[in-house]
Amino acid sequence: MIHIPVLRQGKPYKSVDVNKAYHYRTREQIAEISQANVGLIRRDLLQQAEMHAILQGFTTRELIAIAKKAAKHFGEDELPLGDSMQTPDDIVKQISATTGSPNVMVRRNMEKVRGVLDRGYGDIAGRALSFFPRGHSMGVILPSNSPGVHSLWAPAIALKTPLILKPGSSEPWTPYRIVQAYIKAGIPREVFGYYSADHAGGGEILRQCGRGMLFGDVGAAKAWAGDPRIEIHGPGYSKIVLADEGAKNWEKYLDLMADSIAQNSGRSCVNCSSIWTTANAREIAEALAERFAKIGPRAEEDPEAAVAPFAAPDVARRISLMIDQEMEGTADLVEAKRGTPRVAEKDGCTYLLPAVVQCSKEHALANREFLFPYASVVQVDASEIPHCLGPTLVCTAITSDKALQRRLLESNHIGRLNFGPISTMKISWDQPHEGNLFDHLYSRRAFQSVLETVA
């Protein structure tokens, strides 16, 4: 039996309290995970200043070189996993087993993590700049839905910031492996904390760490929305906008729309969850439904797998029932038919197959986000954009209307704005979709000097 320990300043600690991880389909136990209580977390976090001081002994150039080595170890090497060892193939199978994500999606997301570790950092030559850290560490409350999100926090070590991690209950694997890759590459183990814990333990991490990052649902995001120390990654409500020539020539962008909706089984906050167009809404919805009709349940090892099963079947059924209830008695909404039921069963697993609805901007389903490939298609007048969009994490706008482009640029409800046929899924570490990591961890001060050197 695999045991995943707590890491207290990098040192493994086996707790009396454990959580069990099960295979999503067979319900066979895969691992047990030591749980950290609030008192243990609180006691360990008294050492944040000492952890921070360790990383200050490295130059940024040294840390970048170490991160490159860590990328190789992460992607290619056998690394410690508690008392056992883990190969790259092992972790793919383990993530698939506990989350339901097909192997091909796991590998794709693992490459995102490897890529972010392997990139360098730029500088601004010839200018005297001064920055100071906003805190001694960053606490990260992680999700269980996709390994790709780990690319957003992994570069913190190169920014001389210790990491305090609370893994998701179904995806403890990737953050543990990232830590082990960094340690093997030369980062002192003392700058890492890894605490599987309950909600109270996660709350303690966010309260005690100087900076925080939270991945969670609407309720979790709302609870911490007023704290400027915490970068919140909740539902995205990401969108594609088609206007004038974009709406007229929508067929050219069908691949883009389908990819933005369905990549990663629709489980990312940067997945497109609605398309807002100034024309041809019905045609777009039907064309997407026809495209998605080719997607069906496949085995987790199938390289063509495009949709993930739900580890908890009741969740899939509740989501489908919610959509049905909101569609009942509604004259201004039509679900584009894909030819098969929305809920599908295969080999003991439950899936939600892609769904597309056409509705008015006022309808409840116009601006919703679900954990499967779902999108609404809404037809509006160009003058209503962007006011009708609501909060939008990523907006891809395909339009030559300069006035509309200007309104989109001025909108304070859009987090990331793409002009032209750019997938909503396209992000990079230096421009994360909810703020730059450096800006989150450091603050710039006014600085001038007449000295030749400044220590």
N, C-alpha and C positions, 0 to 999 in steps of 0.2 A: 504493500500500500504506500503510495506517495504521500509524504508529509511535507507541507509547505510551512516553514516556521515564521514567526515574527522576526524581523531584523531590527535589533536595538543598537543603533549606531553601527549597523552592518553586521553585528554578531547574531547568529541564529539563536532563537529562544523558543523552546517548546512549551506551549501553554497547556494548562489543564483543560481549559475550554477550547473546543474545536468546532469548526463548521465543516460540513461534508459537501463535497461536490460530486454530482451524479451525471452519468451519460444522459443526454437529453432524450434519447429514444429507448434504450434498454433499462434505464433507471439503475444501472450498475454503479456502485460507488467508484469514483475515479481517484479521489484524493481526500485527505483531511487537512484542514487549514487552521493553524493556531490562531486564536482570537485574543486581541489585546483589549483590556478593560480601560476605562477612563483614567483610573489612578496611575496605571503603568505609563500610559501615553503622557499624562501631565508631568510625571516625574522625569521621563526621558527628555521632554522638550525644554527642561531647565538648562539643557546643554547646547542650546542653539548657537549661542555666541562662540563657544569653543568649536563647534562644527564649522561655523562660518570662517573662523580664523584659519582653519586647516587649508581651505581652498585659496585663501589670500596668499599662501606661500607659493602658489603656482603663477606663472605668467599666462596671459590669455593664449599666447602662441603655443605654450606647452599643453594647455587644456584642449585646444583644437586638435593638436596632433594625437592626444590621447583619445579624443572622441572618434577620430578616424580609425584608430585601432579597435575601439569598442564596436564600431560598425561592422568590422570584419568578424570579430568574435561573435557578435549577435547573430549574424547571418550564416556563419559557416562552422562554428566550433561547438564542441560538447561543453556544456557549462553546468555548474552545480545547481541542483534543484533539491533543497533540503539535504538529506543524506544520500541522495541518488544523483545521477547525471542526466542531462537532457540534451538531445541532439536537435538540430533544426527541424528534422522530420517529426520528432517527438512532439514538439510544441505545436506544430500545425495540427496534428491529430488530437492533441489535448484540448486546444481551443475549440476545434470543431465538435469534440465530444461534449463539452460543457455548455457551449453557446448555441450550437446548431448551425453555425455558419459553415457553408461548404468550404472544402480545402482550398479551392481556387481563390475564394474571397479572402481567406486568412492569409495565404501567401502574398496576395496583392497588398494587403495592409501591412504585413511584416516588412515588405520592401519599402513602404513609406517610412517606417521607423528607421530602417537601416539607412535610407537616403538622407534623413535629417541629421543623423549622427555623422555622416560622411562629408558634410558640406562645411566650407569655411565661413569666416565672418569678414565683412568689409570694414574699412575705416575711412575717416575723412582726413586726407593729408593736408598738412600745412595749417591746421587750425588748432588752437588751444581749447580743448573741451574738458569739462569736469563733470563727473557724475558721482552720485552717492547711492548706496543700496537702500531701498525702502524697508528692508527687513533682513533678518539673519538667515531665513530659510523660506522655502515655499512649500506649503501643504497642498496636496492634490487629492481630491476625492474623485475616484475614477469610476467609469461605467462598466457594464458587462456586455455591451452590444457589439463593439467593434475594436480590434486592436489598433486601427488607424489613428485614433484620437491621441495615442501616446506620443505621436510625433510632435504634438504641441507643447509638451512639457520637457521632453528629453534633453533639449539643448540647454536647460537651466544650469547644468554642471559646467558647461563651457563659459557660462556667465557668472561663475564663481558663487553659485547659490546652492546650498545643500537642499536635498529633497526629502520630504516627509510624505509617504505615499499610503493611501488607503485604497487597496484594490477592490474592484467590483467582485461580488460574490461568485459570479460565473466565469470571470476572466481574471484570475489571479496570476496567470502564467506570464504574460508579456512584461508587466512592470518588474516582476522578479528577475526575469532574464536580462532586462536592460541594466538593472543594478549589477548583476553578476558580470555582464560584459564590461561595464565601466571599471569594476574592481580588477578584473583580469588585465585590463589595459593600463592600469596604474593609478587609478583614483583611490585614495584611502577609503576603506570601508566605513570609517567613522562618520562620513558625511551623508549617509543614507539611513532613513527610517522606513520600515515597511510594516504597516499595522493593519491586518485584517480586523475589522471591528464593526460594531453596530452603529446605528445613527448617532448615538450619544458620543461614541468614540470619534466619528467623523466630525461632529460639531466641535469637539475639543481641539482637534487638529486645526480647524479653520480659525477658532478663537485664539489659539496660542501662537500660531505661525505669523511672521511678519507680513507675508503675502500668501494668497491662496488662489486655487483654481478649482472650480466645482463643475462637474458634469452631472446633470440631473434632470428630472421632469419639471413640469410647471410648478408644482408645490415646492420642491427643493430650491428651484431658482428664485421663487418669490420670497422664501424665508431669508435669503441672503442678499436680496436685490439692493438693499440700502447700505451695504457695507462696501466702501470704495476699495478696501484691501483685497476683495475677492473678485476674480474674473470669472464670470458665470457663463457656462455653456449649456443652455437649455434648448428647448425647441427652436428651430430656426425659421420656419415659415418662409423658406427661400422660394424665389419666383423667377419666371421668365416673362419678359414683357415683349410683345410683338406689336409694332405700330407701323403705319404707312407701308413702305416697301417690305418691311419684315412680316407684317400680317398678310400682305398680298402674296408674297412668295414663301409662305409657311412650309411648303413641301421641302424646300432646301434645308430646313432646320429640324426636320422630323427626327433624324438621328440624334442631334444635339438634345432635343427635348426628351426623347426616350432614355438616353444615357443619363441625363441629369435626374430623371425620376427614378430609374430602376437600378442604377449602379449600387453595389453594396447592399442589395436587397431592400433599398429604400430606408435604411436604418440610420442614416447620418443626418445631422442637422443641416447639412449643406445640400441634401437631396432636394430637388425642386418638388414642391408640394402644390403649386398652382401656376397656371399659365394665364396671363392677362393679355388679351388681344383686342385690337380694334376692329377685327373682321374675321369671318370664317371659323368661329368657335366650334360649331357643330362638326365641320369637316375635320378640324384638328383632333377633336375628341374621338371621332370614329376611327381616324387613321392611327392614333395611338393605341386604341383598343385592339385594332387589327394586328398591330405590331406586337402587342403584349400577349396576344392569343397564342403566340409561339412559346411562351414561357410556361413551364409546368414543373412539378416536383421531380427532382432527380436525386440520386444518391450523393452523399456528402463528398465522395471521392471523384465524382464525375466532373471533368474539366469544363463541361458546358453548363454546370449548375448556375442558375441565375437568381434563385429565390431561396431564402433560408426558412427552415421550419421554426416554429415557436417551441421553446423549451417547456413552456407551460401552455398546453393546448387550450385551456379555458380563456387565456388572454386573447388568442386569435378569434375565438367564437364571440367574445364580448365586443371586440372591435367591430366585427362584421355586423353584429346585432345593432350596435350604435349607429352605424351607417344606414342600415335598413330603417331604423326608427326615425332618423332625421330625413329620410327620403319619403316616408309615408305621407300621402295626401298633399304632396308638393307639386304644384303645376309647373314651376319654373326650373325643374331639375330633371335631367334624364341621365341614367347611367349608360355609358357606351358599352354595348354588349361585346364580350370577348368569347362567348360560346361555351363557357364552362362555369361551374359555380365558383363563387369567391373563396369559400372555404374548401380545401382539398385535403384528403388523407392519402398517405402512401407509406407503406412499411411501418405502420405504427406512429407516424409523425403527422402533425397538423400544420398546414400551410395557409397563408392568405395570398392568393394570386392577384396580380396587379389589377387595380380598379381605376377607372377614369369617369368623372362625372362632369356634365356641363350644367352650369347654374348661373343665377344672377349674382351680382356682387353682394346683395343683402343676405343671401342664403347662409345658413350655419356651416355648410360644407365648403363654402368658397375659400375659407382661409383656415383650414385644418391641417394637422400633421399626424400621421399614424406610422407605426413601426412596420410598414411594408410598402411596396411601390404603389403609391396613391397620388393622384393629382386631380384637381378641379381645373376646368377650362372656363374662363369667365370673359364675356365680351363687354367692353366698356368703351366710352368715348375717350379719345386721347386727352381731352381737357381734364378728365377725372384722375389722370395719373400724374403724380404718385399718391395723391390724397387718399384714393380708395384702397391702396395696397395694405396699409397697416404696417406693424413692425415686420421688418424683413432682414434676415441675416445676410443673405446673398441675393442680389438682383442682377440678372443678365438681361440687358435691354438691347434689342435689335431694332434700331430705328435710325433714320437719317434726319428726324425732326429736331432741329437745334434747340427750339424752345423746350421741347420735352426733355432733351438731354440736360439742359440747364436746370429744369425743375428737379430732375432726379439727382443731380449733383448737389443741389441745395437741400435735399430732404435729410432731416435728422433721424429718420426712421429706418434708413438703409445702412447696414453695417459694411458690406463689401459690394462694390458696384463694378460690373463688367459691361463695357460697351462693345457690342459685336458678338459673334457666335462663339462664346466661351462657356464651357460647361460650368454649372454652379458648383460642381464637385472639384474644380481645379483650385487648389489652395497651395500655399508654400509657407515654410516655417517663419520666414522673415516678414510675412504679411498675414499672420493668422487671422481667421475670419472674425475674431472678436478682440482684436487688439494685438499690438506687437509685444512679444515676450520681453524684450529689453525694456520697453517703456513701462511694462508692468512691474519689473523688478528694480528699475533704477529711475532716479529723478535727476534731471540736469540742473546744475547750479550756475549762476553767473560767475565767470572766472576770467581774470586777466592777470598777466604776470610780466615783469621786466627781468626776471631771472633767466639765466641761460638754461638751467635744468630745474625741474620740479620733481621731488621724490614722490 
